[in-house]
Amino acid sequence: MTGNIAERPGWRQAFAVYLDRRVATVLLLGFSSGLPLALTGATLAVWLTEAGVPLTGIGLFALVGIPYTFKFLWAPLIDQVRLPLLARIFGRRRSWMLATQAALIAALIALGASDPVHDTWTVAVLALIVAFCSASQDIVIDAYRVEILDPRQYGAGAAAVQFGYRIAMLVSGAGALLLAQFTGSWFVTYAGMAALVGLGVLTVLANPEPAAAAPSSPPPPGGRLRRAVVAPFADMVRRRGWAILAVLAFVLLYKLGDAFAGVMANPFYIKIGFSKAEIAAVSKLFGFGATILGTFLGGVVVARYGLWKSLLLCGVLQMLSNLMFAWQATIGADLSALTLTIAVENLSGGLGSAAFVAYISSLCNLTYTGTQYALLSSLAAVGRTVVASSAGRLAERMGWVDFFILSTLVAAPGLILLLLLRKRLLPE
């Protein structure tokens, strides 16, 4: 698989990449992928608060998101095992998508029928099951997306899946709260959200199994474990050699500066004097639009210029956008300045995300798509989480202006690596 395009398309052709049916399919699957997240996070926290669960307990519910971080551990199973009967009817990828979606629907209904007042532990277990089913669905959707798209469509696919994902988060966040308010029933709310997973089911049924997922000859019994677990990682080392270390370092570093600043964004807004309503209006609603526009344009940029130029251009914009926070810190609680800051930050972040997802998609061997994509995306998430966890202490010690200047410098190593090891980092 290659990230270089022999003949670069014009701008009209680059925009036309979004008209392909496969990109629309990815958008709908992105919606199915993003729907469960708030239902075990922010929306669930509102329900638990209403039920009188102590704040300490609500905080511990964040641990139900662990499956999203460690999904690479069972990705080899989903990547290689054929489900009995279902695989013969629908194919390997589609059968796993349908199975995880069916399990997700059942788990959401069960969660909605539970009682946090009298049995908080049952709610916690069911929320964990929902997260596990959701993370499992993500594994196979990511693999399916990579396998049905052409390399030049990876940027558009990244934008489409993020657009669907964020729309779903609005529906399962604000939409679910409005539904709960209107109906007065959390069961109806969660059952309604479970019904919306059916959109993903219909999308799977309406689309074919990717040719890349066609089964190969079954290995001998002793070779099944090796093919499922060892082979995907061995394949990456075999294809890249020592350069795999540079690739993994780049995956770890590329979005690090963005995450480093982002983890402190909301506390920063509050500390300098913005109200929650102002943050919601500008950061969440306006920022949502800016992010979507950024991911859309990122897909166009990847289709027009290829991976390396897109990663470099979007990465530089992403890095420099952190300086907007430093400028905001000097301005103070000025709403016009906040609007401009959010516009630049979210637009550049969306551009960088589209280029980055396209990049890690291009690194995957179609034989092991699910496992390799899960590993790379988990590495990026774990790295950002661990390193960015120190951001709060640094902000307290340095002050906001110096902290956001530091976050800009944190983004530099990934770009330096990109410049120095261009040929080593790009897919073959």
Secondary structure by P-SEA (a helix, b strand, c coil): ccccccccccaaaaaaccccaaaaaaaaaaaaaacccccccaaaaaaaaaacccaaaaaacccccccccccccccccccccccccccccccaaaaaaaaaaaaaaaaaaaaaaccccccaaaaaaaaaaaaaaaaaaaaaaaaaaaaaccccaaaaaaaaaaaaaaaaaaaaaaaaaaaaaaaccaaaaaaaaaaaaaaaaaaaaaccccccccccccccccccccccccaaaaaaaaacccaaaaaaaaaaccaaaaaaaaaaaaaaaaaacccaaaaaacccaaaaaaaaaaaaaaaaaaaccccaaaaaaaaaaaaaccaaaaaaaaacccaaaaaaaaaaaaaaaaaaaaaaaaaaaaacccccaaaaaaaaaaaaaaaaaaaacaaaaaaaaccaaaaaaaaaaaacaaaaaaaacccccccc
